Amino acid sequence: MTSETDAESPILAVGPSSPPGDEMTAEAFLAWCRSMGFGPDQAAAALGCGRKRVDEYGLGTTRIPRFVLLACQWIEARRGMKNLHAAIGARMKAPMSGHGFRIWCEGVECAPTQPWAAATLLGVRTSKVKAWLDGRVDVPWTVRLACLRLTDERGKHP
C-alpha cells in the first residue's frame, strides 16, 4: 500500500526490486535533497560521501550508482524517524566488516561464492564485492545503507 508520502516521493517509484539497470537522474537526486531538506553538505553527510561528489550528482556530471539510489531510499523511508541523523551518525561509526558483509549476502540469498549476485543488486563491480568479502577494503557507508534498504525490502534481517 502506498502512502501519500510515497506517492509524492521523487525516488520511491524506482524501488530496490526494480531492475538493477535503473538509475537515479540528477533531477531526481536534487528533488530528493529538497524533499529531505538537505543542502549539499547535509546530503554529503547523510550519504557518507564528499560535498564535491554530491555536487557532481546534482549537476549530472557523474553517474549516480544504484547503491546511492538505494541509500537515498533507505534515508527517505526513515524521514519521520525522530533521531535520523543520530542513527546515521552511529551507524557510520560502526564499520561493516568483510564478515558482516558476508552475513548480509547470505541473508539476502546472494551466496558469497557468487559475488556477481551481490554486485548486480548493488550496482557495483564484482571485484569490489570480492574485496569487501575478503575484508581487503572497508564497505563504504553508502553501500551499507543500500544493504539496509535491500534487507528491508526483502524482509530479511541477518
Secondary structure, DSSP 8 states (H G I E B T S, - for coil): ---HHHHH-SSTTS-TTS-TT--B-HHHHHHHHHHHT--HHHHHHHHTS-HHHHHHHHHTSS-B-HHHHHHHHHHHHTTT-TTHHHHHHHHHHS---HHHHHHHHHHTT--TT-HHHHHHHHT--HHHHHHHHHTSS---HHHHHHHHHHHHHHT---
